Amino acid sequence: FPMSCFPTFTLPAARSGNTWDGISAGSLSSTGTAFADTLASIEMIFQDSTGIVLTLSSGAGTITISDASAWTFVVLPILSLSLSPGNYSWEIKTTDSAGSKKSYFRGTLPVT
């Protein structure tokens, strides 16, 4: 898919230093369909004009893979959001059990 075909989402505004609620339920399948390869890892990166400023990942325990076969996950809340006020772009990147890496979601997060 070209990047322009990927779904983009503006997340609700967050306040720097406050709790960010995360994403309570993410899925790459709206029907619970099992994929050929399981979800092995996932990360969510945030960047501003200077580059990547925050990375959340299943490896660091900040994202939980709920069902690897159905590719469902939860981005856990951040108790004190360390991002300074501004607009950030974000992207969710996945790696499956066969080693294939893909990006499926992206968007923006305004921080006040």
C-alpha positions in Angstrom: 0.0 0.0 0.0 1.2 3.5 -0.6 1.4 5.6 2.5 -1.5 7.7 1.3 -3.8 4.6 1.5 -3.1 4.0 5.2 -5.8 5.2 7.7 -4.8 8.4 9.5 -6.2 9.4 12.8 -6.0 12.5 14.9 -5.9 11.4 18.5 -7.7 13.4 21.2 -5.5 16.3 22.5 -3.3 15.5 25.4 -1.7 17.7 28.1 2.0 17.6 28.7 2.8 16.2 32.2 -0.7 14.7 32.5 -1.8 11.1 32.0 -2.2 10.1 28.4 -4.9 7.4 28.2 -3.2 5.3 25.4 -5.2 3.3 23.0 -7.5 0.8 24.8 -8.1 -1.5 21.8 -6.2 -1.6 18.5 -6.7 -4.2 15.8 -5.7 -4.8 12.3 -8.8 -6.9 11.7 -12.4 -5.7 12.4 -13.6 -9.3 12.2 -11.0 -11.1 14.4 -9.6 -12.8 11.3 -6.4 -14.8 12.0 -3.5 -13.8 9.8 -1.0 -16.2 8.2 1.8 -15.1 10.6 1.3 -13.9 14.1 2.1 -10.5 15.4 5.6 -10.7 17.0 6.2 -7.1 18.0 4.7 -3.6 17.7 5.8 -0.1 18.3 4.3 3.3 18.2 6.6 6.2 17.5 6.0 9.9 18.0 8.0 12.5 16.1 8.2 16.2 15.7 10.2 18.3 13.2 13.4 17.2 14.9 12.7 13.5 14.5 11.6 10.7 16.8 10.9 11.9 20.4 9.1 9.0 22.0 8.9 5.3 21.2 6.4 2.9 22.9 6.8 -0.9 22.2 5.8 -4.4 23.1 9.5 -5.1 23.8 9.5 -2.3 26.4 6.2 -3.3 27.9 4.4 -0.1 26.9 2.3 -1.9 24.4 0.6 -5.3 25.1 -0.2 -7.7 22.3 -3.7 -9.0 23.3 -4.0 -11.7 20.6 -1.0 -12.3 18.4 -3.1 -14.4 15.9 -5.8 -11.7 15.5 -3.2 -8.9 15.7 -4.9 -7.0 18.5 -3.1 -4.8 21.0 -3.3 -2.2 23.7 -1.1 0.9 24.0 -0.9 1.4 27.7 -1.5 4.7 29.4 1.5 7.0 30.1 1.2 8.4 33.7 3.1 11.6 32.9 3.3 12.5 29.2 6.8 13.8 28.6 6.1 15.5 25.3 6.3 19.3 25.2 3.4 21.3 23.9 3.1 21.0 20.1 1.8 18.8 17.3 3.3 15.3 16.9 2.9 12.8 14.2 2.7 9.1 15.2 2.9 5.8 13.4 2.3 2.2 14.5 4.9 -0.3 13.1 4.5 -4.0 13.3 6.8 -7.1 12.8 5.2 -10.5 12.3 6.6 -13.9 13.2 8.1 -14.3 9.6 10.0 -11.0 10.1 7.9 -8.9 7.8 7.8 -5.2 9.0 4.9 -2.9 8.1 3.3 0.3 9.1 -0.5 0.3 9.3 -1.7 3.3 11.2 -0.5 6.9 11.5 -1.8 10.3 12.5 -1.3 13.3 14.7 -1.4 14.0 18.4 -1.8 17.6 19.6 -0.2 18.2 23.0 -1.0 21.4 25.0 
